[in-house]
Amino acid sequence: MEPIEIGTIGALSLVVLAALGVRIFIAAGVVGTIGLVAMIGPTAGLQAAGTVPHAKSASYTLSVLPMFIIIGYLAYYARITQSCFEAARRWLGWLPGGLAIGTVFAVAAFSAVSGASTAAAAVFARVAIPEMLKNGYNRRLAAGVVAAGATLDSLIPPSGLLVIYGIIVEESIGKLLIAGFVPGFISALVYTAIIIFRCKLDPTLGPPVGGYSWRQRLESLPGTFPVWLVIGLIFSAMYYGWATPTEAGALGAFSVLVIALWYGMSWGDLKKALADTAKLTVMIFTVIWGVLIFVLFLGYAQLPETIAQWVTDQALPPIVILLLIYLIYFILGCFMDAIGMLLLTLPIVFPVIVNMGYDPIWFGIIVVKLCGICLLTPPVGLCCYVVNGVRPDIPLGDVFRGIWPFVVADVITISILTAYPGLVTFIID
């Protein structure tokens, strides 16, 4: 049997296993190992698969992931997030759906000190939903805006997904992280427009909350200082080149640790932050190991190159191929987690994108935004499950119904970034 035939069988087998609910790291690791054994023999195949975990874990570049993750957990356990939400509430609450809008921008601020969307969803399900419900907000809107707002974490640095994208396609992680700022802000603005539009049509969805003087608003700003400090440190370090992304992440983590201790973080909360960081880091690395074994198998089978060449040989305009790739990601996102989807698809999709002449940094922002949608859409929608887990009084069905206007907003954002790619690349040119 030819290598390309073995590669095709392996790819189809992985799709079937994923559809049957097998964990992606198990399915990818097993299929990849069996495929390598089939092509290069038992000894060489097992040795090739066995070297992947250490070879990839020992990468200096990957050490940025735990740095970004611990920033988010330290900020959470230090209760820095409550200050962000209170400031957003006082400044934006007067708008139609003002508390929901405030939640979007508070999550955006938290995203700048967090590396995990699920952490953002858990934090604001506790902080923002009770306030919105107390002020008469529709529970679907309240749950939906928290779940959708948490996906901003996938774009706004420090973003674990952008780091993983950069590692897979061997692009500059620093440029990717810097390029995520403006699209993240645009996405927050589109969410805001959707909320205002819906609450103008139906004021009962999210009534305005007023009564704050200018003095009260100004008094809320000092509490947000830690967030702006970390944003400034990480962004300036990478933008001006005086620190690598890993060094910038370490600097941000150290800064948040000092701030958390200054705020009186207990030893118990510090242990929880470290334990949660370790758990999430191990989970991410396990997925990376399994899928990279499969990617190694695809490389031996030459499947990515074959598919890329076949696609570029077709007479379809590049924009049509690009839209088909978007559709594939949207469909896969209903059944797979974001990290697994990136690791599985990029070895095949990225050569196609490069052959068509699209900017790899721009595509990284687009594909990570598409992965953000997969954190919302059923049946996998992890952010929706997190919100329901924190707030079991809001049925999971209501959470999923609440996210659809924001999925529409995400499609609008992707359309804007596709029509005007300079919005992504101007800051790194």
N, C-alpha and C positions, 0 to 999 in steps of 0.2 A: 504494500500500500504506500502511495506517495505521501510525503510530509504534508502537503496541502490538504489531502483528504483526511489525514489524521487530525490536523488542526481544525478542519470544519466539523468533524464528529465531536471533537473536544468542546468547541464553542457551543454547539447545539446541546450537548450534554449539560453544560453549565447552565444554560438558559432553562432547561427542563428542571434541573435540581433547584434552581432559585425559585422557579414557579411553584415547586412542591413545598417550599418553605424551609429548605435546608439552609443553615447559616452560610453566608457568602464566603467566609474565610475557610470553612470546612470544604464546601463544594469546590471552590477555586483551587485550594491546596491539593485535594485528592485528584481532581481531574488533571491539573497541571503535572502532578507527579506521575500518574499513570501514562499521560501523554509523552512525557520525557522518557520514561522507561520503554515505551513502544517504539520511539524513534531512535534512541541512542543506546539502548540496552539497559539492563537492570543496574549494573554497577555504576556506570556513568550517569544514568538518569537519577538514581537516588542521591549520588554525590552532588549533582548539580542542584537538585531541589534542597538538599540539606545545607548547602552553603548560603542560601538566600537569607534566612533570618539574621545570622550574624553579620553578613556582608552589608545588609541594609540598615540594621540597627546601629552599627558602628559608624554610620555616616554623621559627620559633624552637622550637616545641614538639617537632619531630622531632629536635632536637639532643640530646635526652635519650638517644636510643638509643645513639649511639657512647659516651656517658659510661658507661652501664650496661655496655656490652659490654667496654670497656677495663678496668673494675674486675675482671671475671672473669678476663681473660687476665693481668693483672698479678698477681692472687692465685695463679693457676696457676703462672706462671713463677717467682714468688717462693717457691713450694713451701709456701705457707701451709696448703694443703689437708691435707698429711700430718699436721700437728699436730691438726687437727680429727678426723681418723680415729683417731689414736692415743688421744686423750682419750675418744672414744666407745667405742673398744675396751676401755679400762681400766674405764670406768664401767658398760658394758652387756654386756660379753662373757659374764658369768655366766648370763645368761638363755638359755632355749632359742632357738637361732638368734641368739645374742647378737651375733655379728660382723655378721650381716645387718642386725639392728636398729641396731647402731652405724653401719653404712653409711648407713642411711636418715637418721639424725639428723646425721651428718657431711655428707651431701649437702645436707640442709636448711640447715645452717650455711653451706656453700659457696654455696648458692643466694642467700643474703642478700648476697653480694658478687659475684654473677655475673648476667649478663643472657642467658645462652644455655644451654639444656638440653643441646645436643650437647657443649658444652665440659665440663659437669658429667659427662656420660657418659664422655667420653674420660679425664678426670682420674681418676675412681674405678675405671675399668676397669684402670688402671695401679696404683692405690694399694690398692684393697680386694680385688679378685678374687684376686691372688696369696696374700694372707693367708688368705682363706676357704678356698681350695683346699689350702693348706698344713695347715690345721687340719681337713681331712676333710669340708668342705662339699660338698654336691651341686652340680655345676657349673651345672646349670640354675637352681637357686636363686641361686647367686652371680651369674651373668650377669643373671638376671631382676631381682634387687633393685637392681643398679646402673642398668640401663636404666630401671626404673620410678622409682627414687629421683630420677633426673635430671629427671623431668618435674615434680618439685616446684618446679623453677626457673620454671615457667610461672606459678605463683601467688605465690611468696614474692618480695617486692620485693628488688632491682630487676628487674622483669619486662618484657621487651621486648614480649611479647604484650599485656599490660595497657595499655602505652603505645599500641600500634597500635589496640587496641579504642577507647581514649579519643579518639584522633585521628579515627577513622572516624565514631563516633557523637556526637562533640563533647561528651563528658562530662569531668568533672574528673579529670585524670590523678592528681593528688595523692590524691583520695579513693579512686580505684581501687587505687592502690598500697598505701595504708594498709589498705583492706578485705581485701587478699590475705593478710595475716599470719595471722589466725585460721584461715581455711579451709586454708591451707598446713599449719599445725600439726595440724589435725584430720586431714588426709590422711595425715600422717606417723604419727599414732596408729593410724589404721585399717590402714596397712601393717604396723605393729608387731603389731597384734592378729592379722592374717593369718599373719604369720611365726611367732608363738608358737603359734597353733593348729595349723599344719602341722607344726612341729617337736615339738610334744607328741604328735601322732599318730604321727609317724615321726622319732624322735630322730636317725636316721642322716642326715637332711637337713642338720641344722646343730647339731652338738654344742656345748654350752657351753664357754667358755674362761675359766678362772679363774686364781687364783694372784697376783692383784694386791692389794697391801696398800693401806690407806687413804692412806698416805704417797705411794705411787706414783701413786695416782689424783689426789691433790691436786697433785702435781708436774706432771701433764699439763695442768693448767688454764691456766698462763701462756701456753702456746703458742697458745691460742685467743683471746687478748686482741685481736689485730688484727681478727678477725672481729666480735667483740662491739663493738669501737669503731666499725667502719663501720656495723654495724646501728644502733647508737645514734645516730650522726650523721645517717644518711639518714632514719630513722623520726622522730626528734624534729624535724628540720628541716621535714619535710612536715606532721607532726601539729600542731605548734604554729604553723605558718604563717610562720616567719621565713626560709623559702627556698622557691622554686618547685621542682618536681620536677627541672628541668634544673640549677638551682643546687645542689640536694642531690646530684644525680648527679656534678656537677663536684667538689663537696667530697669525696664518697666516693672518686672517682678520684684526686684529689690525695693524700688520706690513704693510700690503698693504695700509691701511687707512693712516698711518703716511707717507708712501712713496708718496701716491697720493696727500696728502696735501703739501708735500715738493715740488712735481712737479707743484704745483699751481692749483690743482683741484678747480673749482669754486663751489659755493654753489648750483647752478643749476644742475651741473653734479652730485654732491653728492646726491641730492634729486632724480635724475633719477636713480642712482645706487641703492638707497634704495627702490624706487618704483618698479623697475624691479625685485629686489630680492624678494620683498613681493609677486608680481604677480606669479612668478615662484614657490615660496614656497607653496603658496595657491593651485596652480594647482596640484603640486605633492601630497600634503596632501589630496586633494579631491579625487584623484585617489586611494590613499592608503586606505582611509576610505571606499569607495565603494567596492573595491576588497576584503578588509579584512572582510567585512560583508559576502561576498560570500564564502571566505575561512572558516569562522566560520560555515556557512551552510554545506560546504563539510565535515567539521570535525564531525558534528552531523550525517551526512549521512554515515560516514566511507568510503567514496569513495576513498580517497588517499591510505589508507591502503589496501583496497581490490585490487586496480589496482596494487600497488607495489607487493603484494603477488602473484597476477596472473602472472605478468611479470617475477618475479624471479623463478616461478615454470616452466616456459617454458624451453625447451632444447636448447635455443639459446645461443651461446657464448656471454659473456659480451660485447665484442667489437662490435658485431652486434647490440645489444640493444642500446649501446652508439651511434652508427652511426645513428640508427633510431631516437633517441632523437634529434640528430643534425638536421636531415632532418625535423622533426616536427617544430623545432625552426625556421629553414630557411623558411618554408612555412608560419608559423604564422607571421613571421616578415614582410611579404608582406602586411599584413592586420591590424596589431596591432602595437601600440607604445611600446617602450622597457619596460617602467615601468609596464604597464598593463600586458604585456606578462610575465614578471617575477612574478608578484603577482599571476597571474592565474595558471601558470604552475608548479611553484616550490613546492606547497603543494602536488602535485601528483608525479612529477618527482624526487624530492630530496630523498624520501624514497627508490625509485628504485636504485638511484646512491649509496646510503649508503649500501643497501643490497648487491650490487655487489662488494663492497669493494673499491670504488674509493674515493680518498681524497676530502673532501668537499671544501677545499680552492682551490685546483686545478680546481674543477668543477665550482666554482664561477667565476674564471678567464675565463674559456672556455665559460660559458653561457653569461657572459657580453660581450665577444667578438662577440658571435652570435647576441646579441642584437645590437651591433654596426653595423652589416650588415643590420639589419632591419631599421636603420636610413638612409640607402642608397637605398634599393630596392623599386621599385614602387609596388603598387600605393601610399603607405604611406610615404616612404622616406623623413622624416622631414628635414634632412640636405639639401637635394636637393631643397626642396621648399624654404628654407631660402635663399640659394644661388640665386635662381631665383627671390625671392622677393627683395633682395638687388640689383641684376643685371638683371632687366627685359629685357635688351637688349640681353641677352643670353636665348634663348627659353628653356622652361622646358625640352623638348625632348632632346636637346643637353646636358643638365646637366645629365639627366638619362643615355644617351649614354656614357658620359664621366666617369661614376663611375664603369662600368663593369670590366675594368682591375683591379681596386682596390678591387672589390668583389672577383676576382680570387686570388689576393694577400692575402685577409683575409682568404680564404679557405686554402691557403698554410700555413699561420701562425697557424691556428687551427690544421692543420695536424702535424706541427712541435711540437706544445705544447702537442698534444695527443700522439705522438710517444716518446717524451722526457718530461714527466711530471716533472722531476727534475728541469727543467728550471724555473718552477713556484715555487716549494716548497723549493728549496735549501736555499733561503734567509731567510726563517722563521724557518728552522729546527734547 
